[in-house]
Amino acid sequence: MTDIQHDQATHDPATDEWRTYDEFAAGIDTYRLPNTDLAGTALSLTLDDDSTLSLAFDTDAVTWTASGAIGSGGTDPYDAVAVRDDVVFVNLPLTSVEREAITVVYSTRTHRALVAHSVIGEEDVDGTPRVRQTFHAAVTDAGDPTGEAPAPSRDLIGKRNIYRYSPQHLYEHVYVSSQRYAWQCLEGVQRGHGDMDLSTVWKFADGLYLFCFREFRIAVASVWLHDLGYDLRTTGIFLGLNGAGESEHSRAGGHIYPLGSVSYPDAQPV
């Protein structure tokens, strides 16, 4: 019996404890795309609420300044992935500010960008995810913007995909509305567990979608960039509270395997 078969045989979702964020996130970046070095580059963004975000990168850190609700700025680590030739996914797992992350997706071709700000709340509120997120379309200072601006999208509603993040991480997602998605773990420490959580989807470019979820049962949220074009890859991050109650940032990524989709003949989901 293989390790995975033994894991599947011994897991009983009726008796297994709900896993903490750090338990299920361990190794979830195994199949992630490699990092890219942005050292020596800089980028300034104007958000759709007229606030600004400026980033200056070196090898290990980014110095950033901002106006508006995101904050004032600091020097923090960063994680960058070139998800396409012209599209970069950048996450700032903030150390200058506790329990926050700033994620930026930008195109060097269209000069469009998306900004997600994730914040862990100070305390639990019944019926509300502990981690909240805000989203902004933006433009960069690298040239005149072209094409459609990023915007909320209903394109994933009815789709059903499997996501392979490592040999021990296999999850199924069903996108049920513009506000929620359902998930279940097929392989891994959460095998047999699943839920329906709050989610947000924005279209960034053809076949390229920002997908974010906020869990109810534990304090964790994610930001993913799904490439549903030819590559069928996803790149993402988590922010949440680990089993010790401390804030923790994790990288994630892997392969997408579409299972199919449904369309609604008359009444549509919200």
DOTI-719632 format. One record per residue (C-alpha): x, y negated, z negated; residue number from 1; residue in one letter. Coordinates in pm, 1 decimal. Each point is the difference from the previous one (the first is absolute). Example, Ala and Ser with C-alpha at 12.3 -4.5 7.8 and 13.67 -1.06 7.14 Angstrom:
residues 2
xx->1230.0 yy->450.0 zz->-780.0 num->1 residu->a
xx->137.0 yy->-344.0 zz->66.0 num->2 residu->s
//
This chain:
residues 270
xx->0.0 yy->0.0 zz->0.0 num->1 residu->m
xx->139.1 yy->-340.6 zz->96.4 num->2 residu->t
xx->21.0 yy->-287.6 zz->-248.4 num->3 residu->d
xx->-286.8 yy->-176.9 zz->176.0 num->4 residu->i
xx->-216.5 yy->315.7 zz->0.4 num->5 residu->q
xx->71.5 yy->51.3 zz->-370.6 num->6 residu->h
xx->-83.4 yy->-367.0 zz->-63.8 num->7 residu->d
xx->-330.4 yy->42.1 zz->184.6 num->8 residu->q
xx->-83.9 yy->323.1 zz->-178.8 num->9 residu->a
xx->60.9 yy->-137.6 zz->-348.0 num->10 residu->t
xx->-170.7 yy->-338.5 zz->37.2 num->11 residu->h
xx->-355.1 yy->-12.8 zz->-131.7 num->12 residu->d
xx->-143.8 yy->-348.2 zz->59.1 num->13 residu->p
xx->-267.4 yy->67.0 zz->-260.0 num->14 residu->a
xx->261.0 yy->28.1 zz->-275.7 num->15 residu->t
xx->301.8 yy->-190.7 zz->135.8 num->16 residu->d
xx->61.1 yy->-336.9 zz->-161.3 num->17 residu->e
xx->-22.0 yy->-304.7 zz->224.8 num->18 residu->w
xx->353.6 yy->-76.5 zz->111.2 num->19 residu->r
xx->170.7 yy->-327.1 zz->-81.6 num->20 residu->t
xx->123.6 yy->-228.3 zz->276.9 num->21 residu->y
xx->369.0 yy->85.6 zz->-47.7 num->22 residu->d
xx->-75.9 yy->374.1 zz->8.8 num->23 residu->e
xx->-170.0 yy->-1.6 zz->338.4 num->24 residu->f
xx->227.7 yy->-268.5 zz->150.7 num->25 residu->a
xx->325.5 yy->190.2 zz->-59.1 num->26 residu->a
xx->140.0 yy->91.6 zz->342.7 num->27 residu->g
xx->-284.7 yy->-158.2 zz->195.9 num->28 residu->i
xx->255.9 yy->-191.8 zz->211.4 num->29 residu->d
xx->176.2 yy->315.1 zz->130.2 num->30 residu->t
xx->-125.6 yy->-41.0 zz->357.4 num->31 residu->y
xx->5.9 yy->-379.6 zz->-2.5 num->32 residu->r
xx->159.9 yy->-187.9 zz->288.2 num->33 residu->l
xx->353.7 yy->-124.8 zz->-78.2 num->34 residu->p
xx->62.4 yy->-343.5 zz->-146.9 num->35 residu->n
xx->128.1 yy->-289.1 zz->206.3 num->36 residu->t
xx->242.7 yy->-268.8 zz->-117.9 num->37 residu->d
xx->-122.9 yy->-358.4 zz->29.1 num->38 residu->l
xx->315.1 yy->-156.2 zz->-147.1 num->39 residu->a
xx->71.4 yy->-344.6 zz->139.1 num->40 residu->g
xx->-351.9 yy->-55.6 zz->131.5 num->41 residu->t
xx->-270.1 yy->-239.9 zz->-118.1 num->42 residu->a
xx->-370.8 yy->-33.6 zz->62.4 num->43 residu->l
xx->-260.4 yy->-262.1 zz->-86.5 num->44 residu->s
xx->-371.8 yy->73.7 zz->11.6 num->45 residu->l
xx->-307.9 yy->-219.4 zz->-6.6 num->46 residu->t
xx->-299.4 yy->183.7 zz->-142.4 num->47 residu->l
xx->-362.7 yy->-41.3 zz->101.4 num->48 residu->d
xx->-70.3 yy->-208.1 zz->-312.3 num->49 residu->d
xx->282.7 yy->-242.1 zz->99.1 num->50 residu->d
xx->229.2 yy->129.1 zz->-275.1 num->51 residu->s
xx->354.5 yy->100.0 zz->92.2 num->52 residu->t
xx->245.8 yy->282.1 zz->-63.9 num->53 residu->l
xx->370.8 yy->-26.0 zz->87.7 num->54 residu->s
xx->243.5 yy->292.2 zz->-13.6 num->55 residu->l
xx->380.9 yy->-1.4 zz->22.3 num->56 residu->a
xx->156.7 yy->347.2 zz->2.7 num->57 residu->f
xx->340.4 yy->130.9 zz->-96.0 num->58 residu->d
xx->105.3 yy->365.3 zz->-21.2 num->59 residu->t
xx->-166.6 yy->87.1 zz->-328.4 num->60 residu->d
xx->-237.6 yy->-283.9 zz->-85.9 num->61 residu->a
xx->-228.1 yy->-267.3 zz->138.4 num->62 residu->v
xx->-34.2 yy->-354.8 zz->-127.7 num->63 residu->t
xx->-354.6 yy->-117.1 zz->49.9 num->64 residu->w
xx->-206.5 yy->-310.8 zz->-59.2 num->65 residu->t
xx->-374.6 yy->-32.1 zz->26.1 num->66 residu->a
xx->-288.1 yy->-238.8 zz->-47.4 num->67 residu->s
xx->-353.6 yy->96.6 zz->-90.9 num->68 residu->g
xx->-121.3 yy->299.1 zz->-199.9 num->69 residu->a
xx->291.9 yy->232.0 zz->80.6 num->70 residu->i
xx->234.7 yy->-185.8 zz->-232.5 num->71 residu->g
xx->292.4 yy->-237.8 zz->10.1 num->72 residu->s
xx->290.3 yy->228.3 zz->90.1 num->73 residu->g
xx->302.2 yy->188.9 zz->-123.9 num->74 residu->g
xx->275.9 yy->241.8 zz->99.6 num->75 residu->t
xx->-108.0 yy->363.5 zz->23.2 num->76 residu->d
xx->86.2 yy->330.4 zz->163.9 num->77 residu->p
xx->-163.4 yy->81.0 zz->332.0 num->78 residu->y
xx->-73.4 yy->304.1 zz->213.6 num->79 residu->d
xx->-32.3 yy->-36.5 zz->378.1 num->80 residu->a
xx->-96.8 yy->247.8 zz->273.4 num->81 residu->v
xx->-14.5 yy->-60.0 zz->375.5 num->82 residu->a
xx->-326.6 yy->182.3 zz->73.9 num->83 residu->v
xx->11.8 yy->-99.4 zz->367.4 num->84 residu->r
xx->259.7 yy->-176.7 zz->213.1 num->85 residu->d
xx->-167.0 yy->-334.3 zz->-72.5 num->86 residu->d
xx->-178.1 yy->65.3 zz->-333.8 num->87 residu->v
xx->160.7 yy->-2.5 zz->-344.9 num->88 residu->v
xx->-155.0 yy->113.3 zz->-330.0 num->89 residu->f
xx->157.6 yy->-177.4 zz->-298.7 num->90 residu->v
xx->-82.9 yy->53.3 zz->-365.6 num->91 residu->n
xx->119.0 yy->-206.5 zz->-296.8 num->92 residu->l
xx->-28.2 yy->212.8 zz->-318.4 num->93 residu->p
xx->22.7 yy->-306.1 zz->-218.8 num->94 residu->l
xx->231.0 yy->-3.4 zz->-299.9 num->95 residu->t
xx->-15.0 yy->-378.4 zz->-47.1 num->96 residu->s
xx->-372.7 yy->41.4 zz->-74.2 num->97 residu->v
xx->-132.7 yy->299.2 zz->-193.0 num->98 residu->e
xx->-262.6 yy->229.9 zz->156.2 num->99 residu->r
xx->-16.2 yy->-156.8 zz->345.6 num->100 residu->e
xx->101.1 yy->83.8 zz->356.4 num->101 residu->a
xx->-4.8 yy->-200.1 zz->321.8 num->102 residu->i
xx->-22.3 yy->190.9 zz->328.7 num->103 residu->t
xx->52.7 yy->-165.2 zz->338.2 num->104 residu->v
xx->-51.4 yy->143.9 zz->348.0 num->105 residu->v
xx->124.7 yy->-215.5 zz->285.9 num->106 residu->y
xx->58.4 yy->19.7 zz->373.7 num->107 residu->s
xx->305.5 yy->-146.9 zz->169.7 num->108 residu->t
xx->-193.8 yy->2.4 zz->329.1 num->109 residu->r
xx->-339.2 yy->-153.7 zz->-86.0 num->110 residu->t
xx->124.3 yy->-196.3 zz->-305.3 num->111 residu->h
xx->-307.3 yy->120.3 zz->-189.0 num->112 residu->r
xx->18.3 yy->124.6 zz->-358.3 num->113 residu->a
xx->-203.6 yy->150.3 zz->-282.1 num->114 residu->l
xx->60.6 yy->-57.0 zz->-372.0 num->115 residu->v
xx->-133.0 yy->222.7 zz->-281.1 num->116 residu->a
xx->40.2 yy->-99.7 zz->-365.0 num->117 residu->h
xx->-48.5 yy->279.1 zz->-257.7 num->118 residu->s
xx->-37.4 yy->-78.9 zz->-371.5 num->119 residu->v
xx->-55.8 yy->232.3 zz->-298.3 num->120 residu->i
xx->-262.4 yy->-149.8 zz->-231.3 num->121 residu->g
xx->71.1 yy->-61.2 zz->-366.9 num->122 residu->e
xx->-266.4 yy->243.5 zz->-119.2 num->123 residu->e
xx->-252.2 yy->255.4 zz->123.1 num->124 residu->d
xx->-344.5 yy->-119.4 zz->103.9 num->125 residu->v
xx->-272.6 yy->264.4 zz->32.7 num->126 residu->d
xx->-95.5 yy->67.6 zz->359.8 num->127 residu->g
xx->285.2 yy->-208.9 zz->143.0 num->128 residu->t
xx->340.0 yy->121.4 zz->123.3 num->129 residu->p
xx->281.5 yy->-122.4 zz->-226.2 num->130 residu->r
xx->212.1 yy->-108.5 zz->297.2 num->131 residu->v
xx->-144.6 yy->-276.9 zz->215.7 num->132 residu->r
xx->113.1 yy->-105.4 zz->346.7 num->133 residu->q
xx->-38.2 yy->-305.4 zz->222.1 num->134 residu->t
xx->68.4 yy->-20.3 zz->373.6 num->135 residu->f
xx->93.0 yy->-277.2 zz->241.5 num->136 residu->h
xx->59.4 yy->-27.5 zz->371.0 num->137 residu->a
xx->305.2 yy->-214.4 zz->74.9 num->138 residu->a
xx->226.8 yy->-131.4 zz->273.3 num->139 residu->v
xx->378.5 yy->-15.3 zz->-5.6 num->140 residu->t
xx->233.6 yy->-285.5 zz->87.5 num->141 residu->d
xx->181.3 yy->207.4 zz->265.0 num->142 residu->a
xx->-216.7 yy->-111.2 zz->291.9 num->143 residu->g
xx->-348.5 yy->-82.1 zz->120.7 num->144 residu->d
xx->-247.8 yy->269.5 zz->-104.9 num->145 residu->p
xx->-161.9 yy->207.3 zz->273.2 num->146 residu->t
xx->-278.7 yy->256.2 zz->7.8 num->147 residu->g
xx->-271.8 yy->56.4 zz->-257.1 num->148 residu->e
xx->54.5 yy->-97.0 zz->-361.6 num->149 residu->a
xx->-4.2 yy->289.2 zz->-251.6 num->150 residu->p
xx->-346.5 yy->43.9 zz->-148.2 num->151 residu->a
xx->-215.6 yy->244.2 zz->-200.4 num->152 residu->p
xx->-97.1 yy->297.8 zz->214.1 num->153 residu->s
xx->-266.6 yy->269.9 zz->11.1 num->154 residu->r
xx->197.3 yy->211.0 zz->249.0 num->155 residu->d
xx->86.3 yy->278.5 zz->-247.3 num->156 residu->l
xx->-358.1 yy->62.7 zz->-117.2 num->157 residu->i
xx->-90.9 yy->362.7 zz->70.9 num->158 residu->g
xx->358.6 yy->114.0 zz->58.5 num->159 residu->k
xx->145.4 yy->299.4 zz->-184.3 num->160 residu->r
xx->378.3 yy->42.1 zz->-20.9 num->161 residu->n
xx->255.8 yy->212.9 zz->-180.0 num->162 residu->i
xx->317.6 yy->-164.4 zz->-134.0 num->163 residu->y
xx->321.1 yy->197.8 zz->-56.0 num->164 residu->r
xx->246.2 yy->-191.3 zz->-220.9 num->165 residu->y
xx->228.4 yy->288.2 zz->-102.7 num->166 residu->s
xx->-6.2 yy->381.8 zz->-17.8 num->167 residu->p
xx->-186.5 yy->-44.4 zz->-330.5 num->168 residu->q
xx->-231.4 yy->-289.6 zz->96.7 num->169 residu->h
xx->-296.4 yy->59.2 zz->231.7 num->170 residu->l
xx->-313.2 yy->-216.9 zz->-25.9 num->171 residu->y
xx->-322.5 yy->-39.3 zz->191.9 num->172 residu->e
xx->-170.4 yy->-337.4 zz->48.0 num->173 residu->h
xx->-353.4 yy->-67.2 zz->121.1 num->174 residu->v
xx->-79.1 yy->-365.5 zz->68.8 num->175 residu->y
xx->-366.4 yy->-33.1 zz->-96.1 num->176 residu->v
xx->-65.8 yy->-376.2 zz->16.5 num->177 residu->s
xx->165.7 yy->-340.6 zz->13.9 num->178 residu->s
xx->38.8 yy->14.0 zz->-379.2 num->179 residu->q
xx->71.2 yy->361.5 zz->-96.5 num->180 residu->r
xx->186.3 yy->311.8 zz->103.2 num->181 residu->y
xx->-1.4 yy->357.0 zz->-134.2 num->182 residu->a
xx->314.4 yy->203.3 zz->-62.0 num->183 residu->w
xx->98.8 yy->346.0 zz->-113.1 num->184 residu->q
xx->337.0 yy->160.7 zz->-62.7 num->185 residu->c
xx->60.0 yy->318.2 zz->201.4 num->186 residu->l
xx->355.2 yy->68.8 zz->-122.6 num->187 residu->e
xx->186.1 yy->-144.2 zz->-297.5 num->188 residu->g
xx->-43.6 yy->-68.0 zz->-370.3 num->189 residu->v
xx->-343.9 yy->-152.1 zz->67.3 num->190 residu->q
xx->-124.2 yy->302.4 zz->196.6 num->191 residu->r
xx->-374.9 yy->34.2 zz->-43.2 num->192 residu->g
xx->-37.0 yy->-355.9 zz->-121.5 num->193 residu->h
xx->-172.2 yy->-271.6 zz->199.7 num->194 residu->g
xx->-209.7 yy->-310.9 zz->-32.3 num->195 residu->d
xx->-161.1 yy->-288.0 zz->185.9 num->196 residu->m
xx->177.1 yy->-331.7 zz->-57.1 num->197 residu->d
xx->-14.1 yy->-358.8 zz->117.3 num->198 residu->l
xx->187.6 yy->-65.8 zz->323.0 num->199 residu->s
xx->80.5 yy->-278.3 zz->243.6 num->200 residu->t
xx->93.4 yy->28.8 zz->368.6 num->201 residu->v
xx->143.1 yy->-275.4 zz->220.4 num->202 residu->w
xx->94.9 yy->38.6 zz->365.0 num->203 residu->k
xx->346.6 yy->-139.0 zz->68.3 num->204 residu->f
xx->48.5 yy->106.4 zz->363.5 num->205 residu->a
xx->-120.1 yy->268.7 zz->240.3 num->206 residu->d
xx->6.0 yy->326.5 zz->-194.0 num->207 residu->g
xx->162.7 yy->-164.2 zz->-301.9 num->208 residu->l
xx->-205.7 yy->-35.8 zz->-319.0 num->209 residu->y
xx->70.2 yy->-122.0 zz->-349.6 num->210 residu->l
xx->-178.9 yy->239.3 zz->-238.5 num->211 residu->f
xx->-10.3 yy->-68.0 zz->-373.7 num->212 residu->c
xx->-174.2 yy->178.2 zz->-285.2 num->213 residu->f
xx->-66.0 yy->-78.0 zz->-366.0 num->214 residu->r
xx->-74.1 yy->295.8 zz->-227.3 num->215 residu->e
xx->-261.9 yy->1.8 zz->-273.9 num->216 residu->f
xx->128.5 yy->284.5 zz->-219.3 num->217 residu->r
xx->360.4 yy->-114.6 zz->-37.7 num->218 residu->i
xx->171.8 yy->-337.0 zz->37.6 num->219 residu->a
xx->150.9 yy->32.1 zz->347.6 num->220 residu->v
xx->-39.4 yy->-159.9 zz->340.6 num->221 residu->a
xx->175.8 yy->41.0 zz->331.8 num->222 residu->s
xx->83.4 yy->-185.1 zz->319.0 num->223 residu->v
xx->45.7 yy->209.5 zz->315.7 num->224 residu->w
xx->61.9 yy->-82.2 zz->364.1 num->225 residu->l
xx->-155.2 yy->278.8 zz->209.1 num->226 residu->h
xx->133.6 yy->32.5 zz->354.1 num->227 residu->d
xx->-280.6 yy->187.2 zz->174.9 num->228 residu->l
xx->157.5 yy->-48.1 zz->341.6 num->229 residu->g
xx->243.6 yy->249.8 zz->149.1 num->230 residu->y
xx->223.2 yy->27.6 zz->-306.3 num->231 residu->d
xx->-265.7 yy->99.9 zz->-257.8 num->232 residu->l
xx->213.4 yy->-114.8 zz->-293.4 num->233 residu->r
xx->-84.0 yy->-188.0 zz->-318.1 num->234 residu->t
xx->217.8 yy->-217.5 zz->-222.7 num->235 residu->t
xx->-110.0 yy->-116.2 zz->-342.1 num->236 residu->g
xx->57.0 yy->-92.2 zz->-361.3 num->237 residu->i
xx->-169.3 yy->49.9 zz->-337.2 num->238 residu->f
xx->-31.1 yy->-229.2 zz->-300.2 num->239 residu->l
xx->-142.4 yy->132.1 zz->-324.6 num->240 residu->g
xx->44.5 yy->98.3 zz->-361.8 num->241 residu->l
xx->192.8 yy->320.8 zz->-67.2 num->242 residu->n
xx->-68.2 yy->254.1 zz->-273.7 num->243 residu->g
xx->183.8 yy->-219.4 zz->-253.3 num->244 residu->a
xx->-223.0 yy->-297.0 zz->84.4 num->245 residu->g
xx->281.3 yy->-189.0 zz->175.8 num->246 residu->e
xx->-29.3 yy->-158.9 zz->342.7 num->247 residu->s
xx->172.8 yy->193.1 zz->277.0 num->248 residu->e
xx->59.8 yy->-48.9 zz->372.6 num->249 residu->h
xx->33.0 yy->292.3 zz->242.6 num->250 residu->s
xx->67.2 yy->37.5 zz->369.4 num->251 residu->r
xx->-200.2 yy->240.8 zz->215.3 num->252 residu->a
xx->-42.5 yy->112.4 zz->357.7 num->253 residu->g
xx->-48.6 yy->292.7 zz->232.8 num->254 residu->g
xx->-185.5 yy->150.8 zz->292.6 num->255 residu->h
xx->-365.2 yy->-39.0 zz->102.6 num->256 residu->i
xx->-205.1 yy->289.8 zz->141.7 num->257 residu->y
xx->-344.4 yy->-110.6 zz->126.3 num->258 residu->p
xx->-274.7 yy->255.0 zz->-62.6 num->259 residu->l
xx->-279.2 yy->-178.7 zz->183.3 num->260 residu->g
xx->-262.8 yy->-266.7 zz->-47.0 num->261 residu->s
xx->-373.3 yy->-50.7 zz->-14.0 num->262 residu->v
xx->-218.4 yy->-281.3 zz->129.6 num->263 residu->s
xx->-325.8 yy->-117.1 zz->-152.1 num->264 residu->y
xx->-298.9 yy->-5.1 zz->241.5 num->265 residu->p
xx->-203.7 yy->-274.2 zz->-167.0 num->266 residu->d
xx->50.3 yy->-130.8 zz->-356.8 num->267 residu->a
xx->364.0 yy->-88.2 zz->-59.3 num->268 residu->q
xx->210.4 yy->11.6 zz->-320.0 num->269 residu->p
xx->69.0 yy->-329.6 zz->-172.6 num->270 residu->v
//
